[in-house]
Amino acid sequence: EATQRGIVVVNAPTGNTISAAEHSIALMLSLARNIPQANAVLKSGVWRRADFMGTEVRNKTLGIIGLGNVGSEVARRARGLEMKLIAYDPFISVDHAHNLQVEIIPLKQLLKESDFITLHLPLTAKTKGLIGAKELALVKPTVRIINCARGGLIDEEALVKAIRENKVTGAVIDVFPTEPTTESILFGEANIIVTPHLGASTTEAQVTAARDVAKQIIDVFNGQPARTSVNAPFISAETLSALAPFIKLAATVGKLVSQLAEGQINTIQIKYNGEISNYDTNVLKAAVLGGLLEEISEERVNLVNANIVATQRGLTVVEQKEATCENYTSLITVEVTTSTGTATVAGTIMRGESHIVRVNNYWIDIVPTGGYFLFSDHLDRPGLISAVSKVTGDADVDISSMHVGRLKPRGQALMVLALDEPLFEEHIQQILSIPDGYDIGYEVGVEAGLGHGYTLKDSTYEQVITFLGQDKTDENRYIEDGYGVYVCSHFVRDVGNNAEEAGLRSAFVEVRYLDGGHAIIAFYTIDEGLAYFDAQTDEG
């Protein structure tokens, strides 16, 4: 409503950063020296020192999960306590960590090496239950865990079980899945310290936040931009008219490339080709960064603060504009350079809708209209599509569209499946058990608000899809005006099996829905050419 009325809404996301960091340090020291327990025993009338033997934090290893604003401030203070600092955060540059004198390492290694573990992450679908039984099985039995970030990051039942079995020494929890709360499985454990979400509960934090908001309101009244607006910045009517379709596309490209990239992100290169290069593309840059950082930032990332968040994380963002654009009117390409390589995604607008037209070295055409996506980067061998489609078919998960492309025959290939429903863990395990083995790497939601799919990496063969024709006596597949097929996972599986038996190969498969419950299925085959089939969908 405020955005529609042209009203800028501001907040103060960093106002409580110092208070939250100090609270984390205070709780860590309380945990190390058993201060709350000793206080309670003495006030009950008992003088007992032997039960509260503590440990120094000096020379201990502090593992920081999440090196954003609060995590960075915790690191600075822990360094003053002479602690060794390690951290896990895939979206922090190595240079930023180096400036904090923090070593970036994988999560499993952090769990194994840390004497203290502190969490500073947002609660998302990916981070919920980040520390569970499997992770707690990796830690030292002397480890102490601090969570002043968000409730739900730690599996509380698994934590209690680990403490009771002496696999974890203790924990301190300031946040809970449901707040306020007066009942929790954590409250009955002597080695778990709890506080009622006090991270921002200081006079200074409240004053800082109030002053920050007031200063931004004054800036807006003076015609200056707000530093941390929660809604879109002002752009001219002309620029908005030209770039409006590309804003959503830019966010989609950023979100997809962030989840396809492996390793620590160092540089983000954004290239604008064609007509969009003639405009102020700051809004597109912010949209790309917003999509890229959305899942991992502890702040709400939007078109205004995305640049600030990227700078705070030490990420280098490079923009390039070229008036020329081969094959498209305009094109946005985002290339992310990481510690292990690069990931590239490009998109354009065609007929008013977003199209992903490139993933790494593959030129494709995906319309991210909703649902779930499965990406497979594999060797071009018969068998993959039918094997994977059998899993989706048995799971009653429809494939709404499909694309198969390759670099050369029997070489590297890419398969993208758009699914109507998510695959659950049991289905993923079935895919992993396919002969020759597959490695599922990332969950991929290519558009804000979408669910998540799965990525297959380094698979050893590609399944071929070719329509060989169906017997007219098969009433389930015969349409009055010609041969047709139902658009469903079982069909993809059946046709894949037929194609595999015939030894036919294809380079591309696409399923596109039309109005009226119809769909066009296109099979680009190496051996038999191109054929189109019009069929009723399951709903039609």
Buried (B, 14 or more C-beta within 10 A) or exposed (E): EEEEEEEBBBBBBBBBBBBBBBBBBBBBBBBBBBBBBBEEBEEEEEEEEEEBEEBEBEEBBBBBBBBBBBBBBBBEBBBEBEBBBBBBBBBBBBEBBEEBEBBBBEBEBBBBBBBBBBBBBBBBEBBBBBBBBEBBEBBBEEBBBBBBBBBBBBBBEBBBBBBEEEBBBBBBBBBBBEEEBEEBEBEEBEBBBBBEBBBBBBEEBBEBBEEBBEBBEEBBEEEEEBBBBBBBBEBEEEBBEBBEBBBBBBBBBBBBBBBBBBBBBBBBBBBBBBBBBEBEBBBBBBBBBBBBBBBBBBBBBBBBBBBBBBEBBBBBBEBEBEEEBEEBEBBBBBBBBBEEEBBBBBBBBEEEEBBBBBBBEBEBBBBBBEBBBBBBBBBBBBBBBBBBBBBBBEBEBBBBBBBBBBEEEEEBBBBBBBBBEBBEEEBBEBBEEBEEEBEBBBBBBBBBEBBBBBBBBEBBBBBBBBBBEBEEEEEEBBBEEEBBBBBBBBBBBBBBBBBBEEEBBBBBBBBBBEEEEBBBBBBBBBEBEEBEBBBBBEEE
